[in-house]
Amino acid sequence: MQDNDGSELRAVPDDDDNPAGHRRRGIYLLPNLITTGALFAGFYAIVAGMNGQFIPAAAAIFVAMALDTADGRVARRTRTESPFGAQYDSLSDMVAFGVAPALVAFSWGLGAQLGRIGWAVTFIYVACAALRLARFNVKGDSKSFTGLPSPSAAAIIACAVWVWTDTFAASESLLVTSVLGAITVITGLLMVSNFDYYSPKALDIKGRVPFVTLVLAALVFAVLLADPPRVLLLLFSIYALSGPLKFAWARIQARKVEPREEDDG
């Protein structure tokens, strides 16, 4: 899950080398250090993908996702949120969830098998990721996300490459690369769509839950550990489809209500 919380520029106390009345400005270290770690993970994914190490590249994208979640939480807990941290986090997200998955997919086979179409497909994804992050910075999200979050889109592409590499090694056919190209375009367009997606921020982790919830969580972890790439691909694909399905369900319900209103009139 996407969080653009970070740290801020702040005034630090005067010291012996700083005349009274003059204040130095700095940044909070901890949340920005975590954001830098996410940025490095995205950079590592790019380099690993260019060198044909696709499984480490996919894993690095998930590391970036974990760090991206952590930096926002740390910033909120330590009260170090601000525009500086938000912008730095957004730039890190662009590398880790925009450029990195696109270049990993391109290096995996989109460039070699699809040629110029592969270039176009990856650029569409990168452009959509940039637009999604820019829209988030301007509008923000609270209880729901407008458009598929960029970390989820990156996870789908990373898992798709991971699953195929893990199953069939380096045999990329035109059919398979075409499917990955379609997935790349679809996830890109979902990022800039107006579909509503559930936000983890709406989850109350401090409240009490039934005991069976913990049992189900343990079962999910067990299934995930059995086959991480395939389970993650399934989970993130379901999440990506939840937006359009939620929209379609709302339209169907609205059409059912309209005839009733006409009959009452």
ABEGO torsion letter per residue (X at the ends): XBBABBBBBBBBBBBAABBBGBBBBBBBAAAAAAAAAAAAAAAAAAAAAAAGBAAAAAAAAAAAAAAAAAAAAAAAAAGABBAAAAAAAAAAAAAAAAAAAAAAAAAAGAAAAAEAAAAAAAAAAAAAAAAAAAAAAAAEBBABBBEBBAAAAAAAAAAAAAAAAAAAEABBBAAAAAAAAAAAAAAAAAAABABBBBBAAABBAABBBBAAAAAAAAAAAAAAAABAAAAAAAAAAAAAAAAAAAAAAAAAAAAAAAAAAAAAX
